[in-house]
Amino acid sequence: MNRHEGPSFSDQRMICIALVFGIAMYAIVVGVILKMNEGIGLSDEPMEVLDTVALVVGITVAVVAMLIRWIFIKKAEATDKEHRARPRLLSRIIPLTIIEGGGLLAITIWMLNGNAVPSLAVACVLLSLAIALIPLTDPDANAG
């Protein structure tokens, strides 16, 4: 493997799936914790400002992740096939990790406040976006 090669496409897809799986598993754990606590958040008093934080961070994370994805995809398309592996990898992994951070924050806010709306809703939207970003086919498989 030379310095321009990276994980294979199937390896990249598995990394993306693992990132998404981590978000989903954390949400399930928090859901079980809240269920055992009769839906009451773990903080002494709900911090309503965190609901706003979940919304603002969720929107920001989604926009930034998609912008970064677009930038790296454009960079990959402008590069010859033998040097595309790194920008393709970055166009997949970086947006997902940014989305993961926003999703985990929203889920943590849900755990603290116990309010599904807006924090769990934001986490579900970010999780859906992360699922949509999982690559299904290799764009370079038939490219020249």
C-alpha positions as CSV (number, residue, x, y, z in Angstrom):
1,M,0.0,0.0,0.0
2,N,1.5,3.3,-1.0
3,R,0.8,6.6,0.9
4,H,-2.2,7.5,-1.4
5,E,-4.1,4.3,-0.7
6,G,-6.5,3.9,2.2
7,P,-9.0,1.4,3.3
8,S,-10.9,-0.4,0.6
9,F,-14.4,0.7,-0.3
10,S,-16.0,-2.2,1.6
11,D,-13.8,-1.3,4.7
12,Q,-14.9,2.3,4.4
13,R,-18.5,1.3,4.3
14,M,-18.1,-0.9,7.4
15,I,-16.5,2.0,9.3
16,C,-19.4,4.2,8.3
17,I,-21.9,1.5,9.5
18,A,-20.0,1.2,12.8
19,L,-20.2,5.0,13.4
20,V,-24.0,4.9,12.7
21,F,-24.4,1.8,14.9
22,G,-22.6,3.6,17.8
23,I,-25.1,6.5,17.7
24,A,-28.1,4.1,17.6
25,M,-26.7,2.0,20.5
26,Y,-26.2,5.0,22.7
27,A,-29.7,6.2,22.0
28,I,-31.0,2.7,23.0
29,V,-29.0,2.8,26.2
30,V,-30.3,6.3,27.1
31,G,-33.8,5.2,26.3
32,V,-33.5,2.2,28.7
33,I,-32.1,4.5,31.4
34,L,-35.0,6.9,31.0
35,K,-37.5,4.1,30.9
36,M,-36.1,2.8,34.2
37,N,-36.3,6.3,35.6
38,E,-40.0,6.7,34.6
39,G,-39.0,9.1,31.8
40,I,-37.5,11.7,34.2
41,G,-34.2,13.1,33.1
42,L,-31.1,12.6,35.2
43,S,-30.5,16.3,35.9
44,D,-32.0,17.7,39.1
45,E,-33.9,20.3,37.2
46,P,-34.4,20.3,33.4
47,M,-32.2,22.8,31.7
48,E,-34.4,24.3,29.0
49,V,-31.4,26.1,27.4
50,L,-30.1,22.7,26.4
51,D,-33.2,22.2,24.2
52,T,-32.1,25.3,22.3
53,V,-28.5,24.0,22.2
54,A,-29.7,20.7,20.7
55,L,-31.5,22.5,17.9
56,V,-28.8,25.0,17.1
57,V,-26.0,22.4,17.3
58,G,-28.0,19.9,15.3
59,I,-28.7,22.3,12.4
60,T,-25.1,23.6,12.5
61,V,-23.7,20.0,12.5
62,A,-25.9,19.0,9.6
63,V,-24.9,22.0,7.5
64,V,-21.2,21.8,8.2
65,A,-21.1,18.0,7.6
66,M,-22.8,18.4,4.2
67,L,-20.5,21.3,3.3
68,I,-17.4,19.3,4.2
69,R,-18.7,16.3,2.3
70,W,-19.3,18.4,-0.8
71,I,-15.8,19.9,-0.6
72,F,-14.1,16.5,-0.4
73,I,-16.3,15.0,-3.1
74,K,-15.4,17.9,-5.4
75,K,-11.7,17.4,-4.5
76,A,-11.9,13.7,-5.3
77,E,-13.6,14.3,-8.6
78,A,-10.9,16.7,-9.6
79,T,-8.2,14.1,-8.8
80,D,-7.1,11.3,-11.0
81,K,-8.4,7.8,-10.0
82,E,-5.2,6.5,-8.4
83,H,-5.1,9.5,-6.0
84,R,-8.8,9.6,-5.1
85,A,-8.8,7.1,-2.2
86,R,-7.9,9.7,0.5
87,P,-10.4,12.4,-0.5
88,R,-13.1,9.8,-0.9
89,L,-12.3,8.4,2.5
90,L,-12.4,11.9,4.1
91,S,-15.7,12.7,2.3
92,R,-17.3,9.7,4.0
93,I,-15.7,9.6,7.5
94,I,-15.4,13.3,8.5
95,P,-19.0,14.2,7.9
96,L,-20.2,11.1,9.7
97,T,-18.0,11.9,12.7
98,I,-19.3,15.4,12.8
99,I,-22.8,14.2,12.7
100,E,-22.0,11.6,15.3
101,G,-20.8,14.3,17.7
102,G,-24.1,16.3,17.2
103,G,-26.2,13.2,17.6
104,L,-24.4,12.1,20.8
105,L,-24.8,15.6,22.2
106,A,-28.6,15.6,21.5
107,I,-29.0,12.2,23.0
108,T,-27.1,13.3,26.1
109,I,-29.4,16.3,26.4
110,W,-32.4,14.0,26.1
111,M,-30.9,11.9,29.0
112,L,-30.4,15.0,31.1
113,N,-33.7,16.7,30.5
114,G,-35.9,13.7,29.8
115,N,-37.6,15.6,27.0
116,A,-37.8,13.8,23.7
117,V,-38.6,17.0,21.9
118,P,-36.5,18.6,20.6
119,S,-33.4,16.7,21.6
120,L,-34.4,13.1,20.6
121,A,-36.0,14.5,17.5
122,V,-32.7,16.2,16.5
123,A,-30.8,13.0,17.3
124,C,-33.1,11.0,15.0
125,V,-32.8,13.5,12.2
126,L,-29.0,13.4,12.5
127,L,-29.1,9.6,12.7
128,S,-31.2,9.5,9.5
129,L,-28.7,11.8,7.8
130,A,-25.8,9.6,8.9
131,I,-27.6,6.5,7.5
132,A,-28.2,8.3,4.2
133,L,-24.4,9.1,4.0
134,I,-23.4,5.4,4.2
135,P,-22.0,4.6,0.8
136,L,-23.7,1.8,-1.0
137,T,-21.7,1.7,-4.2
138,D,-18.2,2.6,-5.1
139,P,-18.2,5.6,-7.5
140,D,-14.7,4.7,-8.7
141,A,-15.6,1.0,-9.4
142,N,-16.4,1.7,-13.1
143,A,-14.8,5.2,-13.4
144,G,-11.7,5.8,-15.4
